């Protein structure tokens, strides 16, 4: 009985020292990462070296905006825009600014999108990269303003504009002000298009709500990573509205490609090369506006 009691306490004597196995592990919390899809566990470093794509099931894990820059933009060429813009609280939403500040410290971003200019295999482009680690990539006034300014900069310099979307949609804490960004960004893209300039939209997991219903779907080329969730309303909302069971793959990138709503699905490992080729094909694009 005494031995059982000792075992139940999960302690063991080793050379006169009692080791408590219940004590918190000294391993770093981020040493290992579990794949959300297949549940396999990997060294985080191993996953990062594989561009955060699961080696077992090919699941594309979410990336931060800065991680995306590091794998997409030529090293040493990226220059960010509008890092000084800050969100206000027009509706006096409780604790809103405090939560924004926490995400800013966590991500190193001023808002849920990183914008700037850089080269992709030698071709200069203007990019906007949304980050779902910042308020789930939701679109408020600053996100819309940064994207609009980036589009306008691309138009001014007659450069291609590329956006990587990852968003839960319009930000509820800013109400109709967030919804206005759908129109504002779309108007800027129309002016960009009127000059014959290229816009490539790359939808990553997830791209939903007001973002999917505006600039994310307006690309000259609409591209996605594999298995990305792309849609406007949630699956359950749609099923309750239409009173029908939706296909299992509904709102996946593969479903959208099969139904003509995407032009291509590119694996993360080939995304940079494929987009660089597309940009080169259009590098002489842009016509004088009459």
C-alpha positions as CSV (number, residue, x, y, z in Angstrom):
1,X,0.0,0.0,0.0
2,X,2.8,2.4,0.8
3,X,4.4,1.8,-2.6
4,X,1.0,2.5,-4.3
5,X,0.7,5.8,-2.4
6,X,4.2,6.8,-3.5
7,X,3.3,6.0,-7.2
8,X,0.0,7.9,-6.9
9,X,2.0,11.0,-6.0
10,X,4.0,10.5,-9.2
11,X,7.3,10.9,-7.3
12,X,10.5,8.9,-7.5
13,X,13.6,8.9,-5.3
14,X,16.8,9.1,-7.3
15,X,20.1,9.2,-5.3
16,X,18.3,10.9,-2.4
17,X,16.6,13.5,-4.6
18,X,12.8,13.4,-5.0
19,X,11.8,14.2,-8.6
20,X,8.2,15.5,-9.0
21,X,6.9,14.6,-12.4
22,X,4.0,16.9,-12.0
23,X,6.2,20.0,-12.1
24,X,5.9,22.1,-15.1
25,X,8.1,21.0,-18.0
26,X,11.2,23.1,-18.7
27,X,10.7,22.7,-22.5
28,X,9.7,25.9,-24.3
29,X,6.0,26.1,-25.0
30,X,6.5,26.6,-28.7
31,X,9.0,23.8,-29.2
32,X,6.4,21.5,-30.8
33,X,3.5,22.2,-33.1
34,X,0.4,19.9,-33.7
35,X,-1.1,20.0,-37.2
36,X,-4.7,21.1,-36.9
37,X,-5.7,18.8,-39.7
38,X,-4.0,15.4,-39.2
39,X,-2.9,16.0,-35.5
40,X,0.7,14.9,-36.2
41,X,3.2,16.6,-33.9
42,X,6.4,18.2,-35.3
43,X,9.3,20.2,-34.1
44,X,8.2,23.8,-34.7
45,X,11.5,24.5,-36.4
46,X,10.9,21.6,-38.8
47,X,7.5,23.0,-39.7
48,X,8.9,26.5,-40.3
49,X,11.7,25.0,-42.5
50,X,8.9,23.5,-44.6
51,X,7.2,26.9,-45.0
52,X,4.7,25.9,-42.3
53,X,3.2,23.2,-44.5
54,X,2.5,19.9,-42.8
55,X,4.9,17.2,-44.1
56,X,2.3,14.5,-43.6
57,X,-1.0,15.9,-44.9
58,X,0.1,19.0,-46.7
59,X,-2.0,21.3,-44.5
60,X,-1.1,25.0,-45.0
61,X,-0.8,26.5,-41.5
62,X,-1.4,30.2,-41.0
63,X,1.5,32.5,-41.5
64,X,2.3,35.9,-40.0
65,X,2.6,38.8,-42.4
66,X,6.4,39.0,-41.7
67,X,6.8,35.3,-42.4
68,X,5.0,35.8,-45.7
69,X,7.4,38.7,-46.6
70,X,10.4,36.5,-45.8
71,X,9.3,33.7,-48.2
72,X,7.8,35.9,-51.0
73,X,9.8,39.1,-51.3
74,X,13.4,39.2,-52.4
75,X,15.7,39.6,-49.4
76,X,16.5,43.2,-48.5
77,X,14.1,44.8,-50.9
78,X,11.0,45.2,-48.8
79,X,10.0,48.7,-47.6
80,X,6.8,49.0,-45.6
81,X,4.2,51.7,-45.9
82,X,2.1,53.6,-43.3
83,X,3.4,51.9,-40.1
84,X,2.3,55.1,-38.3
85,X,-1.4,54.7,-38.8
86,X,-3.3,53.8,-35.6
87,X,-6.8,52.6,-35.0
88,X,-9.2,54.9,-33.0
89,X,-12.4,53.8,-31.3
90,X,-15.2,55.8,-33.0
91,X,-18.0,53.7,-31.5
92,X,-16.5,53.8,-28.0
93,X,-16.5,50.0,-28.0
94,X,-15.4,48.6,-24.5
95,X,-11.8,47.5,-24.3
96,X,-11.4,47.7,-28.1
97,X,-8.2,49.8,-28.1
98,X,-6.6,47.6,-25.4
99,X,-7.2,44.5,-27.5
100,X,-5.7,46.2,-30.5
101,X,-2.7,47.2,-28.5
102,X,-2.2,43.6,-27.3
103,X,-2.3,42.3,-30.9
104,X,0.1,45.0,-32.0
105,X,2.7,43.9,-29.4
106,X,2.1,40.3,-30.3
107,X,2.6,40.7,-34.0
108,X,4.8,43.7,-34.4
109,X,2.3,45.3,-36.7
110,X,0.3,48.5,-36.3
111,X,-2.8,46.8,-37.8
112,X,-4.0,43.6,-39.4
113,X,-2.3,44.3,-42.7
114,X,1.3,44.9,-43.7
115,X,1.7,47.0,-46.9
116,X,4.8,47.9,-48.8
117,X,6.9,47.7,-51.9
118,X,9.5,45.1,-52.8
119,X,10.8,42.8,-55.5
120,X,9.6,39.3,-56.4
121,X,12.5,37.6,-58.3
122,X,13.6,41.0,-59.5
123,X,10.2,42.3,-60.5
124,X,9.0,45.3,-58.4
125,X,5.5,45.1,-56.9
126,X,3.4,46.7,-54.3
127,X,2.0,44.2,-51.8
128,X,-0.5,44.0,-49.0
129,X,-0.4,41.0,-46.6
130,X,-3.2,40.5,-44.1
131,X,-2.4,38.8,-40.8
132,X,-5.0,36.7,-39.1
133,X,-3.0,36.8,-35.8
134,X,-4.2,40.5,-35.5
135,X,-7.9,40.6,-34.6
136,X,-8.4,37.6,-36.9
137,X,-7.4,39.8,-39.8
138,X,-10.6,41.8,-39.5
139,X,-11.0,44.9,-41.6
140,X,-11.4,48.1,-39.8
141,X,-10.8,51.7,-41.0
142,X,-7.0,51.5,-40.8
143,X,-6.9,48.2,-42.6
144,X,-9.0,49.6,-45.4
145,X,-7.0,52.8,-45.5
146,X,-3.6,51.0,-45.7
147,X,-4.8,48.8,-48.5
148,X,-6.3,51.7,-50.4
149,X,-3.0,53.7,-50.0
150,X,-1.0,50.7,-51.2
151,X,-3.3,50.3,-54.3
152,X,-2.9,54.1,-55.0
153,X,0.9,53.8,-54.7
154,X,0.9,50.9,-57.2
155,X,-1.2,53.0,-59.5
156,X,1.0,56.0,-59.2
157,X,4.2,54.0,-59.9
158,X,2.4,51.8,-62.5
159,X,3.3,48.6,-60.7
160,X,1.4,45.4,-60.2
161,X,-0.5,45.1,-56.9
162,X,-0.6,41.8,-55.0
163,X,-2.6,41.1,-51.9
164,X,-2.5,38.1,-49.6
165,X,-5.9,37.9,-47.8
166,X,-6.6,36.3,-44.5
167,X,-9.6,37.6,-42.7
168,X,-12.7,37.0,-40.7
169,X,-14.4,39.9,-42.4
170,X,-15.4,43.4,-41.5
171,X,-14.6,44.5,-37.9
172,X,-17.7,44.7,-35.8
173,X,-16.2,47.1,-33.3
174,X,-16.2,49.8,-36.0
175,X,-19.7,49.1,-37.4
176,X,-20.6,50.8,-40.7
177,X,-17.1,52.5,-40.9
178,X,-15.6,49.0,-41.4
179,X,-18.2,48.3,-44.1
180,X,-17.2,51.5,-45.9
181,X,-13.8,50.0,-46.6
182,X,-15.3,47.5,-49.0
183,X,-16.3,50.3,-51.3
184,X,-13.2,52.4,-50.8
185,X,-10.8,49.6,-51.7
186,X,-12.9,48.6,-54.6
187,X,-12.9,52.1,-56.1
188,X,-9.1,52.3,-55.8
189,X,-8.8,49.0,-57.6
190,X,-11.1,50.3,-60.4
191,X,-8.7,53.2,-61.0
192,X,-5.8,50.8,-61.0
193,X,-7.5,48.6,-63.5
194,X,-8.4,51.6,-65.7
195,X,-4.7,52.1,-66.4
196,X,-4.4,48.4,-67.5
197,X,-2.4,47.6,-64.4
198,X,-2.2,44.1,-62.9
199,X,-3.9,43.1,-59.6
200,X,-3.3,39.6,-58.2
201,X,-5.4,38.4,-55.3
202,X,-4.1,35.5,-53.3
203,X,-6.7,34.1,-50.9
204,X,-5.3,32.2,-47.9
205,X,-7.1,30.4,-45.0
206,X,-9.5,31.9,-44.1
207,X,-10.8,34.6,-46.4
208,X,-14.4,35.4,-45.4
209,X,-17.0,38.1,-44.9
210,X,-16.6,41.6,-46.2
211,X,-13.1,41.0,-47.4
212,X,-14.2,38.1,-49.6
213,X,-17.1,40.2,-50.9
214,X,-14.9,43.1,-51.9
215,X,-11.2,43.4,-52.9
216,X,-10.3,39.7,-52.4
217,X,-12.5,38.7,-55.3
218,X,-11.7,41.5,-57.7
219,X,-8.3,40.3,-58.9
220,X,-7.4,40.1,-62.6
221,X,-6.2,36.8,-61.3
222,X,-7.8,35.2,-58.2
223,X,-5.5,32.6,-56.7
224,X,-5.6,30.5,-53.5
225,X,-3.5,28.2,-51.4
226,X,-4.8,24.6,-51.1
227,X,-7.7,23.9,-48.8
228,X,-8.3,27.5,-47.9
229,X,-11.7,28.4,-46.5
230,X,-13.2,31.1,-48.7
231,X,-16.7,32.4,-48.4
232,X,-19.0,35.2,-47.2
233,X,-21.5,33.9,-44.7
234,X,-20.9,30.8,-42.5
235,X,-21.9,27.4,-43.6
236,X,-24.6,26.9,-40.9
237,X,-26.2,30.3,-41.7
238,X,-26.4,29.4,-45.4
239,X,-27.9,26.0,-44.7
240,X,-30.5,27.4,-42.4
241,X,-31.4,30.1,-45.0
242,X,-31.6,27.8,-48.1
243,X,-32.8,24.8,-46.1
244,X,-30.4,22.5,-47.9
245,X,-27.4,20.4,-46.9
246,X,-24.3,21.9,-48.6
247,X,-21.5,19.7,-50.1
248,X,-18.7,18.7,-47.7
249,X,-16.2,20.7,-49.6
250,X,-18.3,23.8,-49.9
251,X,-16.4,27.1,-49.5
252,X,-13.0,25.4,-50.0
253,X,-10.5,26.6,-52.6
254,X,-11.0,23.4,-54.5
255,X,-14.8,23.9,-54.7
256,X,-14.4,27.5,-55.9
257,X,-11.9,26.5,-58.5
258,X,-14.2,23.8,-59.8
259,X,-17.1,26.3,-60.0
260,X,-15.1,29.1,-61.8
261,X,-14.6,31.4,-58.9
262,X,-10.8,31.0,-58.8
263,X,-8.3,31.0,-61.6
264,X,-5.7,28.7,-59.9
265,X,-4.6,27.0,-56.7
266,X,-0.9,27.2,-56.0
267,X,1.0,25.3,-53.4
268,X,2.9,27.6,-51.0
269,X,6.2,26.2,-52.2
270,X,5.5,27.2,-55.8
271,X,3.6,30.5,-55.1
272,X,6.6,32.8,-55.4
273,X,7.8,31.3,-58.7
274,X,4.3,31.2,-60.2
275,X,3.5,34.8,-59.3
276,X,6.9,36.0,-60.4
277,X,6.2,34.4,-63.8
278,X,2.7,36.1,-64.0
279,X,4.2,39.4,-63.1
280,X,6.9,39.1,-65.7
281,X,4.3,38.3,-68.3
282,X,2.6,41.6,-67.5
283,X,5.7,43.6,-66.8
284,X,5.1,45.8,-69.9
285,X,1.5,46.3,-68.8
286,X,-0.1,49.6,-68.2
287,X,-1.4,52.0,-70.8
288,X,-1.8,55.8,-70.8
289,X,-5.1,56.8,-69.3
290,X,-7.1,58.8,-71.9
